[in-house]
């Protein structure tokens, strides 16, 4: 995030979010936004720190004008417009968006530490249909509370089909290993079925709570064996909602 030496040449104003009465200018991928500083100052320590940086006498504060706009990096125009929609949704409290849109919103809320937006994105994702692997990837990437992550592991432990090559590549070796361990443990009970090669697909009468308990144990083991400083959904900070 910066605001150094912005040239206004070839910059266009957002057709949706260059708002009358806005007092914060933000530049994303060559598009200028003018929005209300209130939301960013109230919700995000990341932005709040930018606003309190001292400026030279007579100079404009960061974001006060187009020439001093905050330049946001590591974010696309599409993602930022989705994020602003949360604050400027014309349908008031009705937030109707696709899962992939909420994942983008979750990403930015996590990156900039917008707690309320983050929690909203998680709630909305929880009520929407979404492939389990896609959900797990998003939840782990953005440190969603473990209570929402454990059932996803449990579902993949129980699933008849193993992870595909593509799913494995996207999930990463630690997650794939945890899922493999869970699937192996669940199917370790011997059986008399001659077609099962001595192993049961899933034990009869298996309860969901048992599978989730196994998932919690495996995730706890993974956290305990993680290298110092290593990012992991199973770390201590992941046991409570993302801390701001």
Number of C-alpha atoms within 10 A of each C-alpha: 14 16 19 12 9 15 10 11 7 7 15 13 15 17 10 12 18 18 16 9 9 15 15 23 24 26 27 22 15 16 17 22 26 24 22 18 17 11 13 17 15 11 17 19 16 16 19 14 10 17 17 10 9 10 11 7 6 6 9 12 18 24 23 18 15 21 18 22 25 25 20 16 11 9 14 12 15 12 18 16 16 18 20 16 15 18 13 13 13 10 8 9 8 9 15 11 12 13 20 14 17 25 22 20 25 29 22 21 22 21 15 17 20 21 19 11 20 24 17 17 22 18 12 16 21 13 9 11 10 14 9 14 18 15 20 21 16 18 22 19 16 19 24 24 19 22 14 14 23 21 20 19 26 22 17 19 27 19 13 11 8 14 17 9 8 8 14 17 11 14 19 11 11 13 20 16 14 18 24 15 16 23 22 15 14 19 18 15 14 13 16 10 10 8 9 11 10 14 18 17 18 19 14 8 6 11 9 13 11 12 22 21 14 20 24 20 14 19 23 16 13 19 18 13 10 15 10 8 7 10 13 19 23 23 18 12 15 19 14 12 15 16 10 11
